[in-house]
């Protein structure tokens, strides 16, 4: 993969379940088709928005299989890898690579109170023999731990596979990190696209966001690249209320952001897997209003038919 693959707006998939609490094959396929059909620069799966902590090992592998099958090489596929041991992460990493992942994003293990060197050595051991590029999710606000700039640079020197940093923080913090690591890594931010334009100003290569309003963010990104900053800012102001609504917490994103994405794709009924935030009548009305304002997400098949 060329470095240009590590840029743009990449969509991290939601996990859709059916009324029997099983992964919903049809809804997952429709989601990928919507992502492909509306201009995403890449797709990712098994992240926090995918509710990976609620998925069994078999379900995680199932989503890798389905996503790779549906993407069919049309855009880069990233798989987030979680696990509390090197062996567990390597097993999922090898499976993902064998079944179509173009690059990986490693999450830190859940152990707390360990030294920074523990996490650095953990990541190095997982990515040591990876045949594809690897990133790490540096999101202390969500995961409880993050590597500092010196440790990131050390890891990059030790492991040439380490090419991407996935952050989850304010643009000011991300900008400082980018300055400290001196361009040695491609840096993505997340947080649903909050501060999108300022993240790009700070030097982010792009964003990894859930599908509820990614298509609007694709247009913002492309205007920014063309130097049409005023247009990018205007589009960001338009979509910002929807981003703020879903990004109150991870639970809010999964409850309401998933419904916004579903309704925009034409999926009317969303089933939650417990434990989950239960939607309120007020929240559903707000989500429906945002979905209507954002407009429908057309699938790639529908676009080809036009």
N, C-alpha and C positions, 0 to 999 in steps of 0.2 A: 504494500500500500504506500502511495506517495503521501508526503506531508499534507497535501491539499485535502486529503480525506478527513483530516482532523480540523474541520472548520464548518461553520454554518449552524443551522438549527436542526438538532437531532431530537426525535420524539421518543420518549421513554414510555412504553406501553402500559396501560392499565391492565389489570387482571379482571376479566369478566367471568361471572359465574352464572349458572342456570338455577332454576328454582329448586333443584335437587342438590345444590351446593357443589356441583362439579364445574370444572372449567368449561366455558362455553365456546366450543370450536367455531361456530358460525360468527359470533360476535368478535372473536379474536381475529378472524380472517378479515372481517369488514373493517376493523380498526387498522390493520396493515394496509389494506387497499386505500383507505382514506388518507393515511400518512403518505403513501407513495403518490397518490393522485393529487395531493395538494402541496407538493413541492418541498417536502422535507429533504434535508441533505444527508440524513442517516436515520437509523432506527436503533433503539436499545430496548432491552428486556431484562427483567429480574432485578430492577432497582426498587427503591422505596415506594414509588408510585405503583409498582406491580405487586405490592403487598407480599414481598418475598418471604417475610417472616411467618406468613400464614400458609405457605405452600410446602407440601411434602417434597422430599428429594425427587420422587417420581414426577410430581407436577412441575417442578422446575425444569427437569429434562424435557417434559412434554411441551412446555412453552418454548424452549429452545428449538425443538423439532418443528413445531407449528410455525414459529416466526421465520425460521430459515426457509421452510417450504414456501411460505407466502411471499416473502421478500424476493426469493428466487434470483438473487444476485443483482437486483435493480438498484440497490444502494448499500452502503456499508452497514453491517450489522454488528453492534456491540452487545456483549453479554456481561452483566454485572455478576461478580462471583463473591459469595459470602460463605463464611464458615469459620469455626473457632480453632481449627487445626490446619497446619500446612497440608496435610494429607487430604482433608475434606475439600479445601479450595483447589488443590491440584486436580483432584478427581473431577470436579465440576468443570474446571478450566479445560482439561483434556477432552471432556465430553463435548463442551461447547465448540471447541476448535474443530473436532472431528465432524461435527454436524453443521458447520457453516459460519461460525463466528469469525468476523474479520479482525476484531480486536476485543480486548477484555478490560473491564474496570473492576479492580479489587477493592472490597470493603475491608476495613480493619476488623480483626476478631473482637468479640465482645468483652474480652478480659479487661478489667479496669485496674488502675494502679500500677501498671507496668511502665518501665522506662521507655523513652523514645527509641532507644537502640533496640528494644525488644520488637517494636512494630517495624522498624526498618529491616531488621533481620528476617522477620516473618514475611514481609512483602518480597524481599530479595529471594527467599527460598521458594516462594510460590512462582515467581516469574522467571526463575533461573533458566529453565529450558524451554520457555515458551517460543514457538515458531511464529507467533503473531505479536504485533505491538500490544503493550499493556499500559493502562492508566491506573491510578488509585483514586478513590473517593476521599477527599480531604474535607470532611464536613463535621467539625467538632460540635456544632450546634445540634446536629441530628444524630450523630453516631458516638459522640462523647470523646472523640480523640482526633487529632490531626498532627501531621508532621510539620515541623518548622522549616524555613528555607534552607538552612544548612543541611538538614537531614535529607531534604528533597534532592539537593544537588549531589550529595553523597550517593544516594540511591541511583540517580541518573548516571553517575560515573561508573558505578558498580554493575549496573544492568542496562545494556544498550536497548533492551526491549522496552524500557520505561520511557514512554513518549508523551503521555497525556496526564494532566492533572484535572480532576473534576472537583470543583469547589462548590460550596453552598454557603456563601456569605455576602456581606455588603460589598458594593463595588469598590469602596475605599480600601477594604481589607484585601480583596482580590488584586486590586491595582498595586498595592504594596508588595504582595507576594510575587506578582509578575516582575516588578522592578528588582526584587531581591534575587530571583532565580535567573535573571538575565537572558530570557528568551530561550532557555535550554529545553523547555517543554511547551507543548500546545496546551493552553488553559481554557477550560470551559467553566461556566458558572451554571447554576440551576435556579432554584427558588422561584420556579414558575415563570421566569422572565422579568421579575422585578428589576428595575434599573437597567433594562436591556441596553438602551443607547449608551449609558454611562459605562456599562461593562465593556462594550465595544471600544469606547474611547480609552478605557483603561488597558486595553490590549488583549482582551479575551478573543480567542479564535472563534468562539460561538457559544451556544447555549444548549443544554440538554434539558428539555422541558416536557411535561405531559401534553397529550394531544388536544386538550380542550380548546386552546386558542393558538396552537403552534403555527397555523397557516398565516395568521396575521403577523406573527413574529418573523416568519420567513420574509415577508414583504418589507418589514422594517429593516431587517438585516441587509437585504439586497439594495434598498435605497441608501443605507449607510455606506455600503461598499462603493456605490456609484458617486459618493460625495454629496448626495441629496439629503443633507442632514436635517433641514427644516421639514422635509416630507417625512423622514423617519421619526422625528420628534412628534409630529402631528398624529401619525398613525399610532405611536406609542401612547399618547394621551387618550386616544379613542379606546384602546384595549385595556388600559391600566385598571379601570374599575373592576373588570372581570378577573384580572390577575389578583388584585387585592382581596376580592371576595373569596377566592378559593385558597389563598395562601395564608390564611389565619393560623393554620396548623397542618401537619401531615394528615391528620384525621379528617379535617375539613376538605382538603384536596381530594382524598379518596371518596368521601361522601358526595360532595357536590361537584367537584371537578370531573369526576367520572361520569356523573349524570349529564353534565353539560356536553361532554364529548359524545356520549351515547346518543343524546337527542339530536345533536348536529349530524350524526351518522345515520339517523333514522332508526336507532334502537330505542324503543319507548320504555321498556321495563328493565330496571337494573336491580339485581339481587346482591345483597351484602353478605360477606362472610364474616362471622363473628370472630373476635370482638370488633365492633364497628360503631362509629358515631351514627346515631339514628337521625335521619333528616326530619326537620320540622316543616309544618305547612308554610311558614314564612320563608324558610330556607329554600324549599322546593319552588316556591313562586319566584324568588330571586334568581335561582339557577335557571328556571325556564325563561325568564326575561333575558338573561345574559345569552343563553343559547340562541334565542331568536335574534338578538342584536348581532351576534357573531355570524349568523347565517349557516346554511347547510355545508357539510363536508361531503364533497362529491368523491366517489371512489374512482380509482384509476380505470376500472373497467367502464364506468359511465362516461368518463372523459374520452376514452378511445372511441366510444359509440357516437359521440357528438360530431 
